[in-house]
Amino acid sequence: MVITKEIQMLIPKAPIIPIVTVSRQGEPHLIVVGQVKEIREDDTLVFGIYKMKTTQQNIQDNGKMQVVIATREGGPKGYRLIGTATIEEQQVLFKAEKAEELL
């Protein structure tokens, strides 16, 4: 399991959640989202789509995505989640394949 219980507990505490996708040309595209809508048992995070035109295009082009979960609540703690994403029914489904501790 990539998204451990510790990471699951940090997600609702994160004030914003940065996500990064990559264009066909290799250019990173960083945005922030307000929350994770759902955490699925198969290491998938679900995000609602609000605009996100460039993000959606990048996901359709190559699916590469990273998510940062970080908070200062209870002491600084954070993780970078690396994986792939797909678009389904106005949602981004991010499948975490690796977690790296940041803080």
C-alpha positions as CSV (number, residue, x, y, z in Angstrom):
1,M,0.0,0.0,0.0
2,V,1.5,3.3,-1.1
3,I,-1.0,5.6,0.6
4,T,-0.3,4.6,4.2
5,K,-2.6,5.4,7.1
6,E,-0.2,8.2,8.1
7,I,-0.6,9.8,4.6
8,Q,-4.4,9.2,4.7
9,M,-4.5,11.1,8.1
10,L,-2.5,14.1,6.6
11,I,-4.7,14.5,3.6
12,P,-7.7,16.3,5.3
13,K,-5.2,18.5,7.2
14,A,-3.4,19.8,4.1
15,P,-4.6,23.4,3.5
16,I,-4.0,23.1,-0.2
17,I,-2.8,20.2,-2.4
18,P,-0.3,21.0,-5.2
19,I,-0.5,18.7,-8.2
20,V,1.9,18.6,-11.1
21,T,1.4,17.2,-14.6
22,V,3.7,17.3,-17.6
23,S,3.1,18.4,-21.2
24,R,4.1,16.5,-24.3
25,Q,7.1,18.9,-24.5
26,G,8.2,18.0,-20.9
27,E,7.0,21.2,-19.4
28,P,5.7,20.9,-15.8
29,H,2.3,22.4,-15.0
30,L,1.6,23.1,-11.3
31,I,-1.8,23.8,-9.9
32,V,-3.3,23.6,-6.4
33,V,-6.6,22.0,-5.4
34,G,-8.6,22.5,-2.2
35,Q,-9.2,18.9,-1.3
36,V,-9.2,15.2,-2.1
37,K,-12.8,14.1,-2.7
38,E,-12.2,10.4,-2.0
39,I,-9.4,8.0,-1.1
40,R,-9.9,4.6,-2.6
41,E,-8.4,1.4,-1.2
42,D,-6.3,0.8,-4.3
43,D,-4.1,3.8,-3.7
44,T,-6.2,6.1,-5.8
45,L,-7.0,9.7,-4.9
46,V,-10.0,11.4,-6.5
47,F,-10.1,15.1,-7.3
48,G,-13.0,17.1,-8.7
49,I,-12.4,19.0,-11.9
50,Y,-12.8,22.8,-11.8
51,K,-11.5,24.2,-15.1
52,M,-8.0,22.5,-15.2
53,K,-7.8,22.6,-19.0
54,T,-4.1,22.3,-19.2
55,T,-4.0,19.6,-16.5
56,Q,-6.7,17.6,-18.3
57,Q,-4.8,17.9,-21.6
58,N,-1.5,16.7,-20.0
59,I,-3.2,13.8,-18.3
60,Q,-4.8,12.8,-21.6
61,D,-1.4,13.1,-23.4
62,N,0.7,11.0,-20.9
63,G,-0.9,10.5,-17.6
64,K,2.1,11.5,-15.5
65,M,1.2,13.3,-12.3
66,Q,2.6,14.1,-8.8
67,V,0.7,15.2,-5.7
68,V,2.1,16.8,-2.6
69,I,0.5,16.3,0.7
70,A,2.0,18.6,3.4
71,T,0.9,20.2,6.6
72,R,2.3,22.1,9.6
73,E,-0.5,20.9,11.9
74,G,1.1,18.8,14.7
75,G,4.6,19.5,13.3
76,P,5.7,19.8,9.7
77,K,5.1,16.6,7.7
78,G,4.8,15.9,4.0
79,Y,4.9,13.4,1.2
80,R,5.3,13.5,-2.6
81,L,3.1,10.9,-4.3
82,I,4.2,9.9,-7.8
83,G,1.9,8.0,-10.2
84,T,-0.5,8.2,-13.1
85,A,-3.8,9.9,-13.6
86,T,-6.9,9.4,-15.8
87,I,-10.0,11.5,-16.3
88,E,-13.4,9.9,-15.7
89,E,-16.8,11.6,-15.3
90,Q,-15.5,15.1,-14.4
91,Q,-12.9,13.7,-11.9
92,V,-9.2,13.1,-11.9
93,L,-8.3,9.7,-10.7
94,F,-4.7,9.6,-9.5
95,K,-3.1,6.2,-8.8
96,A,-0.2,6.6,-6.5
97,E,2.7,4.3,-7.4
98,K,5.4,5.7,-5.1
99,A,5.5,7.9,-1.9
100,E,8.6,10.0,-0.9
101,E,8.8,11.6,2.5
102,L,9.5,15.4,2.2
103,L,9.4,16.7,5.8
